[in-house]
Amino acid sequence: MVDMVNHPPHYTRGGVECIDALASATAGLEGLDAVCTANAIKYLWRWKQKGGVEDLRKAQWYITKLIDTSVTPQFDLPLRAAPSLDRTWAKWVATEDRQDDCLGTC
């Protein structure tokens, strides 16, 4: 008889239980980093045997959340990735008196 509570087959691969792999994979991580990492691995671990493409999308959601919370946006992409922003930046840099552009925040 399969024990779906303690040892469900979709959480065991090659003699390794997902919970044990998650403990190793998240060692040294804390908070949201640990949660997102563990959940992404969990969904990738079981996708073929349980949730299919929906599990892949869930894993993707957690990976995206992990990326979004781990990257400082202003340093992540070069300005060339956003042409309109690049033109705005070039215009601002070319302006002699930038104090007007600060709107009281400088």
C-alpha positions in Angstrom: 0.0 0.0 0.0 1.3 3.4 -1.0 1.7 6.0 1.9 0.4 9.2 0.2 1.0 11.2 3.4 4.5 10.2 4.5 6.1 8.9 1.3 4.1 9.8 -1.8 5.7 8.4 -4.9 5.8 11.8 -6.7 8.2 13.0 -4.1 10.7 10.2 -4.4 13.3 9.9 -7.2 16.2 7.6 -7.4 15.9 6.6 -3.8 16.0 10.3 -2.7 13.0 12.0 -1.1 12.3 15.5 -2.1 12.2 16.8 1.5 15.8 15.6 2.0 17.0 17.2 -1.2 15.2 20.5 -0.2 16.9 20.5 3.1 20.3 20.2 1.4 19.5 22.7 -1.4 18.3 25.4 1.1 21.0 25.0 3.7 22.4 28.5 4.4 19.4 30.2 2.9 16.8 32.2 4.9 13.4 33.7 4.6 12.0 34.2 1.1 15.2 32.9 -0.5 14.7 29.5 1.2 11.0 29.4 0.5 11.3 30.3 -3.2 14.2 27.9 -3.8 12.4 25.0 -2.0 9.1 25.5 -3.8 10.7 25.8 -7.2 12.7 22.6 -6.7 9.6 20.9 -5.3 7.5 21.7 -8.4 10.3 20.7 -10.8 10.8 17.5 -8.8 7.2 16.3 -9.2 6.0 17.9 -12.4 6.0 14.9 -14.6 4.3 12.6 -12.0 1.7 15.0 -10.6 0.9 18.5 -11.9 2.3 18.5 -15.4 2.9 21.9 -17.1 1.0 23.7 -14.3 3.8 22.6 -11.9 6.4 23.9 -14.3 4.5 27.3 -14.3 4.5 27.3 -10.5 8.2 26.6 -10.4 8.7 29.4 -12.9 6.7 31.8 -10.7 9.0 31.0 -7.7 12.1 31.4 -9.8 10.9 34.7 -11.1 10.0 35.9 -7.6 13.5 34.8 -6.4 15.1 36.7 -9.3 13.0 39.8 -8.7 13.9 39.9 -5.0 17.6 39.2 -5.6 18.4 41.8 -8.2 18.8 45.5 -7.8 16.7 46.8 -10.7 18.8 49.9 -11.6 21.9 47.7 -12.1 20.2 44.6 -13.7 19.8 45.8 -17.3 21.8 48.2 -19.4 19.9 51.3 -20.6 20.3 50.0 -24.1 17.6 47.4 -23.3 15.0 50.2 -23.1 15.5 52.6 -26.1 13.0 55.2 -24.9 14.7 55.3 -21.5 18.1 55.6 -23.2 16.9 58.7 -25.2 15.4 60.2 -22.0 18.7 59.6 -20.1 20.8 61.1 -22.9 18.6 64.2 -23.0 18.8 64.6 -19.3 22.6 64.2 -19.3 22.9 66.8 -22.0 20.8 69.3 -20.0 23.0 72.0 -18.4 20.8 72.7 -15.4 19.5 69.4 -14.1 18.0 70.9 -10.9 14.7 71.4 -12.6 14.5 67.7 -13.3 14.9 66.7 -9.7 11.4 67.9 -8.7 12.7 68.7 -5.2 14.2 65.3 -4.6 17.8 66.3 -5.2 
